[in-house]
Amino acid sequence: MVLTMGRVRGILLASFLLILFSVPRSAVALPVPLEVSVKVSVTGRPAPPEVIVEALLWEVRRALGLPPLTEPRLLVVNGPPPLSPGEEVEVTGVVQFAGTEQRMGEVVFRALVRNEATDLRTAEILIVSNSPERIQRQGVLLPEVTLSGPVRVLYHHKNETAAPLNLLVKVRSMGPEGSRIHLVSGIGKAGRDELRTGHQAMRAYLARVVQGVGYWVSVPPGREVSIVAQRLYPGHVASGILHLQISGDPVRFWVEAVGDGDPAPLEEDGVHFRGVVRDPTVALQGVYAIDAPPLTLWVGGPPFLREESTGRPLRGNYGVVYEILVTLANPMDRAGTVALIFVPHGGPTGSVLAIDGQIYEIGPTPAFSEAHVATFTLAPREQRTVVLRISPQAGSWYPVRLEFRTVPG
């Protein structure tokens, strides 16, 4: 059944009155309009429906002035199609929001969604928020830093307090014109298994990066915006990796875990890493011919990139992207096959690789055990170049060894 906007309004009015008079007096009713219109800019080749919905819900929440952890529940939505660059579509629907202290009736939204052609620029700096890794009281996990241009962010924290915390990644525009941020986000589901959470974050991030999938966020002059908000229960780990492309005025950027009071700065734990790393991309190249000895490439090992002010090494190079070009050659008069093998050397490790634009996942693998990633079949005298992208993911133990070897037979 197709709902017209007029019929939706009638249904909503009745529903809103029913909710209004059934809300307990202890609940807070939000004074928001029943209808809201927003404009949304997404990116991707194409922009998939799930990112379109994610972006428009972000804009609807902001238009209503709702807190960042106010959870949406879609009741009605005309499913948006994948959107190619330059295309636009109108998306309408009904959403209900609920938070820890607030509840409200349904809201009709109308969103004009446009795929804004955007080229992802290589990150110039990496921001790492991982110290203190274990949060034992609320506070600021990463102090404010001024950012502009393309930036990659990695955060990974565990709540070891006795109460839930809100983990917030925040920005504030620092100039008179305001800022626009292109956001590509990979966010793991918070839980007790830190390897799984880190893996989910990296999988989402790489899958979006290879297709340029994200959306634009506007930050008015002097305003604070939470670009990531996660509810973190005791014993749970939050992990995420982001690509921010900041245009307009610079922003102040920080990460905090808040409960009931005002967050105070937290000291580093002396083990894990936080800070700024310049040029967080490592380029590797190699050549492998069938029947030759294996070609070995290391990811997450030395040399380690260093924090720009203290010189402290980022051991494991977590959040650093390795871009690898390997030329495969078959000098034989018969077809041959090359295997790509993944071998952790630090401890239990998972990984995600983008190989020629396709995503390959490696589940938890014990140290010094081999995991098969992919095979490449080459015709007689064929030569081809394979493009890999991999980044050490939070919650795992790097370094790892990538090995190209000939498959017998």
N, C-alpha and C positions, 0 to 999 in steps of 0.2 A: 504494500500500500504506500502510495506517495502522499506525503503531508505537504500541503501548501503552507506558506508563511502565515496566512490568515487563520487557518485551522490550528496551526501550532500555537499562535498567540492565544486563541481561545482556550486550548487545552492547558496552556501554561498559566493563564490567569486563574482558572479553577484550581489547578494544582498549587499555585502559589498561595491562594487564600486558605486552602486546606492545610498547607504546611505552616502558614503564618499563625493559624489559631491552634495548631497542635504542638508547636515548639515549646519545650519546657521553659519556664521563666529563667532557669539558670543558664540557658543557651544564649548566645549573642547573635541576634539577627542582623545581617549586614545590609545597610541601606544602599543597595545597588539597583540599577535599572534592570528591567526584564529583558532588554535587548541591548546588544552592543555590536558595533561594526569596527573592524580592524583591517589594516593592510599588512601583508606578510610578504617578506622577501626570502625565498629559499634558493638553494643552489644544488647542482648535481647534474650528472649526465646519464640518466635523468635524475630529478629529485623524486625519491620514492614516496608513496603515500604515507608511510609511518613518520617520515621526517616532516612532511607537510602538516600532519596532525600535531606533531610535537611542537612545531613552530607556532601554529595558530593558537594552540592552547596556552603557550607562553605569552603571546600577545593579549589574549583574552584575559588571562589572570592579571596582567599588568594594567590593562585598561580599567579593570574593576578595582584596582588598588588592593589586591589580595596579597597576603604574605606568601613568600616563595614556597613554603611547604604546604600550602593549601592544595589538597589533592583533587584533581578533576575526575569526573566519571561521565563519559559520553553516553547520552541517552539516545540521541538521534543524530546522524550525520550522513550527508550525501557523500559517499566514498569518493575521495579525489583520485584522479588517475595519475600515473607517473607523469611528471611535468618536465619537458625538455627546455633547455635554455631559451629565453625569450618568450615562452608561452605563459599564459595566465589563466586562472580558473576561479570561479566564485564557489566557495564552500559554505554551506549553511548547516546548522544543526542546533542541538540542545545539549547543554552540559550542566552538571551539578557539581558544586565544589563543597568539600568538607575538610576541616582542619581539626587540630587538637582541641581548640576552644571555640570554634566557630562553625556554623552551619547556615545554609541558605537554600532557597528554592532554585528551580531550574532557570537557566538563562539562555535565551535565544542568541545565537551569534551568526553574523554574516561576515565572512572573510574574503577579501580579494587577495589571492595568492599569485605571485609572479615569480618565475624562476629568473633570477638576476645572474646573468653570465658573470662568473667570477673565477679568475685564475688563482689557484693556491700558490702562494710564494713560499719558498723554503724558509723554515724558521731560522731566525738569526740568533735567538737565545732560547735556552731551556730553563724553566723555573721548576725546581723540585721542592715539594713539601712532604718530607718524610721523617722529620725530627722535631719534636719527639714523635716516634712512631706510635708508641703506646700512650694514649691520652689518660692521665690520671686526675686531671681537673680541667674545668673549662678554661678556654683562653685562646689567644691568637697563636696559631700554629706556624704561620709564615708572616713575618712583619711586612709592612707595606713597601712596595717597590714600584717605581714609575716605569711604564711600558708604552711602547708604540711599535708600529710595524708588525711583522709576523713573529709569533711567539708560540712555543710549545710548552705545555704545563703537564706535570705529573704529580699527583698527590696520592698518598697511601697512609692511612691512619687506622688505629684500632681503639675503640672505646673501652678503657679499663676502669671507668668509674661505675658507680652503682646505679646511675640514672641515665635515661636517654639524653642524647645531645643532638643538636642540629649542626651538621657540618656544612659550612657556607663558603663558597668561592665568590669573592666580591670584587667589584670594580667601582671606581668613582671617576667621573670625567673631570679633568683638571683645567679646562680652558673655557673661553666665552662662547664657543661655537657648539660644543658637545662632541660626542664621539660615536662612531659606528664600529661595531665589532662583528666580524664574520666568525661564527662559532662552529667548529667541527668537534663533536664530543663523543668520547667513548667512556661510558660510565658503567662499572660493574654493579651488580645487585649486591647491596651490603649483606654480609653474612659472616659466619664463623670460619669458613674455609677461605683463607686469604689467597691461596693459589688460584682457586676457582674465580674469586672476585677480580683479581688482577688479570686473569685470562679473559674473562668476559669484557673487561674494559678495553684490552688491546684488540680483541676481535672486532668489537664495534668500531673502534678508532680506525684501524687499518682498512676495514671494509668501506668506511665512509671516505677516507682520504683518497683511496685509489680512484673513486668516482667523483671527488670534489663535492661530497654531499654535506650540507650544513644549512645554516640560516643566519640572517643578519639581525643584530640587536642594536637598537639605538639607546644611547645614554645621554640624557639632557645635561646641560652644564651644571656642575656641582652636585649632581645626583648620584646616589649609590644604587647599584643593581647587583643582585645575587644571580650570577650566571649558572651556578650549580647549587642545589640545595638537597641534602640527603638527611633523612632521619636515621640516626646511628644509635642502636640499642646496645646495652652493655654486652661486651664480648664480641661485638660485630666489627668487621673491617669495612672501610670505605676505600675504594680505589677508582681513579679516573685518569684519563689522558686526553688533553684538549689541544686543539690548534686554534689560536686566536689571531685574526688578521685585523689590526686596529688602524682605522683611518680617522681623519679629523684630529681632535685634540688628544694628547696623551691621557692615559688613565693611571690611577693608583690601583694597585692590585694586592690583595691579601687573602689569607685563608684563616678561618676561625672555627672553633667548636664551642657552641654556646648552649647554656642551659637557662637558668633563671636570672642570673646576674649579668653584669657587664664583663666582657672578656678582657683579661690582662695578658700581656705578653708571656709566653712560655719559653723556658730555656731549652736549648737543644739537649738531646740525650747522650751525646758524646759517641754514639755508635753509628747512627744513620745520618742521612744527608739532607740538608736544606740549603737553598741558595740559588745563584744564577750561574749558568754555564753558557759560554759563547760558542757559536758555530756548532750546534749539536747534531751534525750529520757527518757520518763517516762513509767515504767512498772506497769500495774495494773492487778489484778486478782480478780475473783469473782466466786461464785457458786450460781445457782438459780434452785430451784425445783418447778415444776408446783404446783399451788395453794398456794404457799408461798407468803408472802408480797413482794412487788416489790424490786428488787435489783437496787440500784442507784449508778452510777459512775459519777464523775465530771471531766470535761475537760476544761482547761483554768482557773481554779480557784486556790486559794492558796493550797499548798505553791508555790510561784513564783520562778522561777530560777532567778539568779542575774548576772549582768555584772561583769566580773572577776576582774576588777581593781577598780571600784567605788562602787560595791556592790548594785547598783541601781536595784530594782526589775523589771523584765520583766512582767508587769501586763497583764494578758490574756495568757501568755506563747505562744505568736504567733510564729509560726515556730517550736515549740517543737513538736515532734512526740510522741503520746501516743500509746503504744503497749499493747493491752488488751486481756487477755485470760479469757473467761467465760465458766465454765462448766455448761451445762444444764442437768437436770435430770428429768425423769418422773417416780415417784414412784408408779403411778397408774396402774390399770389393763386395762385401756383404753387409747387410743391415746390422746395427748394434744398438744396445740399450745402456743408458747411463742412469744410475740411481743416485738420488740425493738423500743422505743419511744425517740424522740429528743425534748428537751425543752430548748430554750434559756432563760437566766436569765439577760443578760446585755442590750439587745436591738435587733433590726433586725439582723438576723444572717442566713447565709447559711453554708453548710458544705458538705464535701465529705468524705465518709468512704470506706475503703477497708475491706470487710468482707469475710474471707476465699478466698482472692484473687480476689473477684468480686467488682466492683466499684458501690457504691450507692450514689446518689446525693440528697441533700436536698436544695430546693430553699429558697428564703428569707422568714424567719419565724419570726413573731413578738415576743417580749419578753413574756414569760409565756404561749405561745401557743404551742400545741403539734403537732409534725409532725411524721407520721408513717414512719419508715425506712425499716423494714423487719420483716418477721415472720419465725419461726422455728417449724416444726411439729415433734414431738417425738412419736415413737411407745411405747406401754406399756413396762415399765421397761427399756427404752432406756436411755443411757447417752452419751453425746457428748460434745466436746470442740469447741467453736467458737473463731476464731482469728480475732480481729479487729485492724485496724490502722486508726488513725485520728489525724489531726493537726489543731489547731486554725488558720483559714485563715484570711489574711489581708483584711480589709474593712468591717469585721463583728464585732459584739459586743459579746465577750465572758466574763464569762464562760457559758457553757451549761451543762445540765443534761442528761445523758443517762440512760434510765430506762428499765429494763427487767421485763415484767409482763405477767401473764397468760391471754390468750384470753378466755372470757366466752364461754360456750357451750359444 
